[in-house]
């Protein structure tokens, strides 16, 4: 009787966990798409430029984009124009990091930290207080739904559709840009700076442009997330770099063997996969296993370690397969 009761209880917990996971899927996908924009910015610095940029984290360019967007909307500015200004603000933040690194010769990692640290005070100045609420104010999502006549959909689906459209436009623009002469020079700067410098390309300028674009994209993401959440808070930028890196690493694990375009899109897809995994973990409430939001940092660390280990396991499996072929021959 005891075993039967335990099995029934476990089955009930499994069904409840799967139901919770399924119900959260629209919101999960929407968050994955919106934070996928951050992953696109992180991919440019970490994978294309090979630059450890911490400008986006904590009170950095992501929070700056959110702060600017919130302040402008509360003052009656058009939400789309607010996003444009958020993008420009992120670009300026990236330019500061680039200037510190290329002109003052400060190590890239330290340059990003200094900019991020200074931006915390600037964000407080911009907002005037630690948080700003935007409840019952129009934003890009409500305006988007009204323009296309889809206001009847649930807000999660509106977030998802609007985020996908913005992401597709961004991916198309970036794919075109990195196929141009300047874009190829940026990619070469990340791959082999000595070679591209020998060809007469100013690598400092390429780094400045890449940081300019990357942080602009992150600033745009910060503005969109602030409008999606209807508030901006000084704590919302914490851990952005970890989420972005997790998305990029997961994308590389699944799409790393593809070409540049596939890897670029893979960073965006990695954000969606990351959110799905996190949502599934949070939904697990089976027997003694009770996952809480406080466990997410540990879960993220484990996910990143597994994603980083995938190429190692692939190489090991490939070597074993080759050895078997040689032995069979």
Secondary structure, 3 states (H helix, E strand, C coil): CHHHHHHHHHHHHHHHHHHHHHHCHHHHHHHHHHHHHHHHHHHHHHHHCCCCCCCCCCCCHHHHHHHHHHHHHHCCCCHHHHHHHHHHHHHHHHHHHHHHHHCCCCCHHHHHHHHHHHHHHHHHHHHCCCEEECCCCCCHHHHHHHHHCCCCCCHHHHHHHHHHHHHHHHHHHHHHHCCCHHHHHHHHHHHCHHHHHHCCCCHHHHHHHHHHHHHHHHHHHHHHHHHHHCEEECCCCCCHHHHHHHHHHHHHHHHCCCCHHHHHHHHHHHHHHHHHHHHHHHHCEECCEECCHHHHHHHHHHHHHHHHHHHHHHHHHHHHHHHHHHHHC
